[in-house]
Amino acid sequence: MTDLDRAHARHLLHEMLRIRRLEEKSAELYGLGKIRGFLHLYIGEEACAVGALHALAPDDNIVATYREHGHALVRGVSMNAIMAEMFGKAAGCSRGRGG
């Protein structure tokens, strides 16, 4: 493995911050009762998703469980699709059925 250049390191940090912001907003909306059911947050684990997924090839399969928001975001699922899923909307990444 090669050393990270500054641009790549900034990209990885940016992805970690995107995950953190998504999780913080999710927690806020859950606290307001706008997201129903259970919400298992990924706060504090952002580097795991970013580091692991950047070590894999883009077409490598991954299996994630109930704390998968970070994995989905790093793999290119839009924040809008992830949030729509948590709201149970048809525009969600699992058409609102996954929660």
Backbone as JSON, one array per atom type, in Angstrom:
{
  "sequence": "MTDLDRAHARHLLHEMLRIRRLEEKSAELYGLGKIRGFLHLYIGEEACAVGALHALAPDDNIVATYREHGHALVRGVSMNAIMAEMFGKAAGCSRGRGG",
  "N": [[0.85, -1.17, 0.0], [0.48, 2.26, -0.69], [1.7, 5.45, 0.5], [-0.61, 7.88, 1.71], [-1.6, 10.6, -0.27], [-1.98, 14.14, 0.15], [-4.41, 15.12, -0.99], [-5.95, 12.79, -1.27], [-6.15, 12.01, 1.41], [-7.62, 14.16, 2.41], [-10.0, 13.72, 1.02], [-10.85, 11.29, 2.17], [-11.25, 12.14, 4.82], [-13.29, 13.99, 4.36], [-15.36, 12.25, 3.57], [-15.71, 10.85, 5.98], [-16.66, 12.94, 7.58], [-19.05, 13.55, 6.25], [-20.53, 11.23, 6.8], [-20.7, 11.46, 9.6], [-22.2, 13.83, 9.83], [-24.61, 13.08, 8.61], [-25.44, 11.11, 10.42], [-25.69, 12.62, 12.77], [-27.78, 14.35, 12.05], [-29.77, 12.47, 11.62], [-30.08, 11.48, 14.23], [-31.05, 13.76, 15.47], [-33.54, 14.12, 14.13], [-34.76, 11.73, 14.83], [-34.97, 12.05, 17.58], [-36.89, 14.01, 17.61], [-39.06, 12.58, 16.94], [-39.6, 12.14, 14.28], [-38.44, 10.18, 12.76], [-39.31, 6.91, 12.78], [-39.48, 3.8, 14.66], [-36.53, 1.89, 15.19], [-33.28, 3.32, 15.64], [-30.1, 2.87, 14.87], [-27.12, 4.21, 15.39], [-24.08, 5.25, 13.71], [-22.13, 6.76, 14.75], [-18.86, 7.58, 15.66], [-17.74, 5.47, 14.4], [-17.05, 6.07, 11.88], [-14.58, 6.09, 10.49], [-14.13, 3.4, 10.14], [-15.91, 2.47, 8.12], [-15.14, 4.13, 5.97], [-12.35, 3.62, 5.7], [-12.28, 0.78, 5.35], [-13.91, 0.37, 3.06], [-12.57, 1.82, 1.12], [-10.36, 0.29, 0.82], [-11.22, -1.84, -0.58], [-12.18, -3.17, -3.81], [-14.27, -1.38, -6.14], [-16.33, -3.06, -7.06], [-16.46, -5.1, -5.23], [-18.28, -7.14, -3.0], [-20.13, -6.27, -0.07], [-21.28, -6.85, 3.25], [-23.52, -5.5, 5.39], [-24.98, -4.64, 8.54], [-27.41, -3.48, 10.78], [-26.26, -0.98, 11.23], [-25.58, 0.49, 8.91], [-25.53, 2.89, 7.52], [-23.27, 4.5, 7.01], [-21.7, 2.84, 5.37], [-23.35, 2.64, 3.12], [-23.41, 5.31, 2.26], [-20.68, 5.79, 1.62], [-20.43, 3.99, -0.46], [-21.82, 5.26, -2.43], [-24.57, 5.71, -2.31], [-27.05, 8.13, -2.2], [-27.4, 10.84, 0.18], [-29.99, 11.78, 0.31], [-31.51, 9.56, -0.54], [-30.93, 7.76, 1.5], [-31.97, 9.1, 3.76], [-34.65, 9.29, 2.94], [-35.31, 6.62, 3.02], [-35.17, 6.11, 5.78], [-37.34, 7.56, 6.56], [-39.32, 6.04, 5.54], [-40.13, 6.36, 2.92], [-41.02, 5.97, -0.56], [-39.02, 6.81, -2.25], [-36.73, 6.02, -1.06], [-33.67, 4.11, -0.58], [-34.31, 1.43, -0.4], [-36.84, 1.47, -1.24], [-38.38, 2.4, 0.86], [-38.95, 0.3, 2.53], [-37.07, -0.74, 4.23], [-36.43, 0.91, 6.35]],
  "CA": [[0.0, 0.0, 0.0], [1.27, 3.48, -0.79], [1.35, 6.52, 1.43], [-1.7, 8.75, 1.26], [-1.25, 11.98, -0.58], [-2.83, 15.1, 0.87], [-5.74, 15.18, -1.6], [-6.69, 11.57, -0.93], [-6.43, 12.07, 2.84], [-8.72, 15.11, 2.56], [-11.2, 13.05, 0.52], [-11.27, 10.33, 3.19], [-11.78, 12.93, 5.93], [-14.57, 14.54, 3.91], [-16.34, 11.17, 3.64], [-16.01, 10.61, 7.4], [-17.48, 14.05, 8.06], [-20.39, 13.38, 5.67], [-21.2, 10.2, 7.58], [-21.0, 12.03, 10.92], [-23.3, 14.81, 9.7], [-25.83, 12.3, 8.34], [-25.83, 10.45, 11.67], [-26.16, 13.65, 13.7], [-29.11, 14.8, 11.6], [-30.69, 11.36, 11.87], [-30.34, 11.46, 15.67], [-31.9, 14.92, 15.75], [-34.88, 13.84, 13.64], [-35.28, 10.63, 15.64], [-35.33, 12.66, 18.86], [-38.12, 14.78, 17.4], [-40.13, 11.65, 16.6], [-39.86, 12.15, 12.84], [-38.0, 8.87, 12.27], [-39.93, 5.95, 13.7], [-38.8, 2.52, 14.77], [-35.23, 1.92, 15.86], [-32.22, 4.02, 14.92], [-28.79, 2.46, 15.35], [-26.21, 5.18, 14.8], [-22.72, 4.87, 13.34], [-21.24, 7.8, 15.28], [-17.64, 7.04, 16.24], [-17.26, 4.36, 13.58], [-16.96, 6.58, 10.5], [-13.32, 5.68, 9.86], [-14.22, 1.97, 9.78], [-16.55, 2.35, 6.81], [-14.33, 4.8, 4.95], [-11.1, 2.88, 5.51], [-12.52, -0.56, 4.81], [-14.45, 0.39, 1.7], [-11.55, 2.31, 0.19], [-9.38, -0.78, 0.62], [-11.84, -2.83, -1.47], [-12.48, -2.76, -5.18], [-15.65, -0.88, -6.21], [-17.33, -4.11, -7.31], [-16.44, -6.09, -4.15], [-19.51, -7.17, -2.21], [-20.02, -6.07, 1.37], [-22.48, -7.17, 4.02], [-23.64, -4.61, 6.54], [-26.17, -4.94, 9.32], [-28.28, -2.35, 11.08], [-25.51, 0.28, 11.31], [-24.98, 0.52, 7.58], [-25.66, 4.18, 6.83], [-21.95, 4.93, 6.55], [-21.3, 2.0, 4.23], [-24.16, 3.03, 1.96], [-22.96, 6.63, 1.81], [-19.37, 5.64, 0.98], [-20.62, 3.25, -1.72], [-22.44, 6.11, -3.43], [-26.0, 5.95, -2.12], [-27.19, 9.54, -1.84], [-27.97, 11.16, 1.49], [-31.44, 11.89, 0.16], [-32.08, 8.21, -0.59], [-30.8, 7.17, 2.84], [-32.95, 9.75, 4.63], [-35.99, 8.88, 2.5], [-35.51, 5.25, 3.53], [-35.46, 6.19, 7.22], [-38.69, 8.11, 6.69], [-40.26, 5.08, 4.97], [-40.6, 6.88, 1.64], [-40.75, 5.15, -1.74], [-37.78, 7.29, -2.86], [-35.61, 5.48, -0.29], [-32.8, 3.15, -1.28], [-35.02, 0.14, -0.43], [-38.22, 1.88, -1.5], [-39.07, 2.67, 2.12], [-39.29, -0.93, 3.26], [-36.0, -1.14, 5.15], [-36.41, 1.77, 7.53]],
  "C": [[0.89, 1.24, 0.0], [0.84, 4.48, 0.28], [0.21, 7.34, 0.85], [-1.15, 10.1, 0.87], [-2.29, 12.89, 0.09], [-4.25, 15.13, 0.31], [-6.57, 13.96, -1.23], [-7.06, 11.56, 0.56], [-7.59, 13.03, 3.11], [-10.04, 14.49, 2.1], [-11.74, 12.07, 1.56], [-11.88, 11.05, 4.4], [-13.15, 13.5, 5.58], [-15.66, 13.47, 3.99], [-16.7, 10.85, 5.09], [-16.92, 11.69, 7.97], [-18.9, 13.99, 7.5], [-21.18, 12.33, 6.45], [-21.61, 10.76, 8.94], [-22.19, 12.98, 10.84], [-24.62, 14.1, 9.44], [-26.33, 11.66, 9.64], [-26.35, 11.46, 12.69], [-27.55, 14.15, 13.34], [-30.14, 13.72, 11.85], [-31.06, 11.31, 13.35], [-31.27, 12.6, 16.06], [-33.34, 14.63, 15.34], [-35.54, 12.7, 14.41], [-35.75, 11.16, 16.99], [-36.61, 13.47, 18.78], [-39.3, 13.88, 17.04], [-40.46, 11.59, 15.12], [-39.39, 10.88, 12.15], [-38.52, 7.86, 13.28], [-39.15, 4.64, 13.72], [-37.51, 2.67, 15.55], [-34.22, 2.67, 15.0], [-30.9, 3.65, 15.56], [-27.74, 3.32, 14.64], [-24.81, 4.62, 14.61], [-21.69, 5.87, 13.87], [-20.07, 7.15, 16.01], [-17.03, 5.91, 15.43], [-17.02, 4.78, 12.13], [-15.7, 6.1, 9.79], [-13.34, 4.21, 9.44], [-14.8, 1.81, 8.39], [-15.65, 2.95, 5.73], [-13.05, 4.01, 4.67], [-11.31, 1.53, 4.86], [-12.98, -0.51, 3.36], [-13.46, 0.95, 0.7], [-10.45, 1.29, -0.04], [-9.91, -1.86, -0.32], [-11.96, -2.28, -2.88], [-13.93, -2.3, -5.23], [-16.7, -1.96, -6.43], [-17.27, -5.24, -6.28], [-17.75, -5.99, -3.37], [-19.19, -6.91, -0.75], [-21.34, -6.51, 2.0], [-22.47, -6.26, 5.23], [-24.93, -4.96, 7.27], [-26.95, -3.66, 9.58], [-27.55, -1.03, 11.28], [-24.83, 0.53, 9.97], [-25.04, 1.86, 6.88], [-24.33, 4.65, 6.25], [-21.47, 4.14, 5.34], [-22.06, 2.42, 2.97], [-23.68, 4.36, 1.39], [-21.63, 6.54, 1.08], [-19.5, 4.92, -0.36], [-21.42, 4.05, -2.75], [-23.94, 6.29, -3.32], [-26.14, 7.39, -1.63], [-27.76, 9.72, -0.44], [-29.49, 11.23, 1.41], [-32.1, 10.52, 0.16], [-32.01, 7.54, 0.78], [-31.83, 7.77, 3.79], [-34.37, 9.36, 4.24], [-36.3, 7.48, 3.01], [-35.87, 5.29, 5.01], [-36.84, 6.76, 7.49], [-39.75, 7.17, 6.11], [-40.83, 5.51, 3.64], [-40.21, 5.97, 0.48], [-39.46, 5.57, -2.44], [-36.55, 6.77, -2.13], [-34.85, 4.41, -1.05], [-33.36, 1.73, -1.28], [-36.52, 0.37, -0.58], [-39.06, 2.02, -0.22], [-39.39, 1.45, 2.95], [-38.25, -1.32, 4.31], [-35.92, -0.32, 6.42], [-35.09, 2.39, 7.82]]
}
